[in-house]
Amino acid sequence: MAAGLSDGLGLGDNFKSYLISQGLEEILEFGAGLGLPKEEVLQINSVSDLLVTAYSTHSRNYRFGFLRGNKLSKIEILKQIEMEVEGLSALETVKYLSEVHKFQLPLMSLIFKIVHEEHDPSLILSILKK
């Protein structure tokens, strides 16, 4: 969603790459906090899924982020996509677990605010201040 959001806001390839790197870092931290070995988190299918989601305009998560970056509301986006966007429920689960286990996941927190609390999409730029 973060990559689509970046593209929807027109923030460019460098910023999108930064978000993907930050996302991967948070995935590793989350996995480590749950006791998963780094090698297990970095399995080829996990990294492949991250990349195709971040770069494919066919990905529902990417499309959701892109449309949110274009200032559409969550309800408007879901009406357009007309299919389940798995990242929405995954985001809720990760937020819950990060609160329970006291994980620091700044990108996830920003995406949650933008997606579920409908904060202004340009809030994503505040990740640079962290």
C-alpha positions in Angstrom: 0.0 0.0 0.0 2.8 2.4 0.8 4.3 2.0 -2.7 1.0 2.7 -4.3 0.4 5.6 -2.0 3.8 7.1 -3.0 2.9 6.7 -6.7 -0.5 8.2 -6.1 1.0 11.2 -4.5 3.6 11.5 -7.3 6.6 11.2 -4.9 8.9 9.4 -7.4 10.9 6.2 -7.6 13.5 7.1 -5.0 10.9 7.8 -2.3 9.0 4.6 -3.2 12.3 2.6 -3.0 12.9 4.1 0.4 9.4 3.1 1.6 10.0 -0.5 0.3 13.3 -0.7 2.2 11.7 0.7 5.3 8.8 -1.8 4.9 11.3 -4.7 4.6 13.1 -3.5 7.7 9.9 -3.4 9.7 8.9 -6.8 8.4 12.2 -8.2 9.7 11.8 -6.4 13.1 8.2 -7.8 13.3 9.3 -11.3 12.5 12.2 -11.2 14.9 9.9 -9.9 17.7 7.7 -12.9 17.1 10.7 -15.2 17.3 11.0 -16.0 13.6 14.6 -16.4 12.2 15.6 -13.8 9.7 16.1 -16.6 7.0 12.5 -17.7 7.4 11.2 -14.1 7.0 13.4 -13.6 4.0 12.3 -16.7 2.1 12.2 -16.0 -1.7 8.4 -16.1 -1.8 8.2 -13.5 0.9 10.5 -11.0 -0.9 8.9 -11.8 -4.2 5.4 -11.1 -2.8 6.6 -7.8 -1.4 8.1 -6.7 -4.7 5.2 -7.7 -6.9 2.8 -6.0 -4.5 4.9 -2.8 -4.5 5.4 -2.6 -8.2 2.4 -4.2 -9.9 -0.5 -2.0 -10.8 -2.6 -5.2 -10.8 -2.1 -5.7 -7.0 -5.1 -4.7 -5.0 -2.9 -3.4 -2.2 -1.0 -1.2 -4.6 -4.2 0.0 -6.2 -5.7 0.8 -2.8 -2.6 2.9 -1.9 -2.5 4.6 -5.3 -6.2 5.6 -5.1 -5.8 6.7 -1.4 -2.8 8.8 -2.6 -5.3 10.4 -5.1 -7.3 11.5 -2.0 -10.2 8.9 -2.5 -11.7 7.7 0.8 -11.5 4.1 1.9 -15.2 3.5 1.0 -14.8 5.0 -2.5 -11.7 2.9 -3.1 -13.4 -0.4 -2.0 -16.3 0.4 -4.4 -13.9 0.8 -7.3 -11.8 -2.3 -6.5 -14.8 -4.5 -5.8 -12.6 -7.3 -4.3 -11.1 -8.0 -1.0 -7.9 -6.0 -0.3 -6.0 -8.3 2.0 -3.7 -5.7 3.2 -6.5 -3.9 5.1 -7.0 -6.8 7.5 -3.3 -7.6 7.6 -2.6 -4.0 8.7 -5.1 -4.3 11.5 -3.5 -7.5 12.7 0.0 -6.1 12.6 -1.0 -3.0 14.4 -2.6 -5.0 17.1 0.4 -7.3 17.5 2.8 -4.4 17.5 0.9 -2.8 20.3 0.7 -6.0 22.3 4.5 -6.7 21.9 5.6 -3.1 21.9 7.2 -3.2 18.4 8.2 0.2 16.9 6.9 0.1 13.3 6.7 3.8 12.2 5.8 3.1 8.5 3.1 0.7 9.5 1.7 3.2 12.0 1.6 5.9 9.3 0.0 3.6 6.8 -2.6 2.6 9.4 -3.5 6.2 10.1 -3.8 7.1 6.4 -5.8 4.0 5.5 -8.0 3.2 8.5 -8.2 6.6 10.2 -8.3 8.5 6.9 -5.5 11.0 7.7 -4.2 13.1 4.9 -2.1 10.8 2.5 0.7 13.3 2.5 1.4 12.3 6.1 3.6 9.5 4.5 6.3 12.2 4.1 6.7 12.4 7.9 8.5 9.0 7.7 11.6 11.0 6.6 11.7 12.7 10.0 12.0 9.4 11.9 
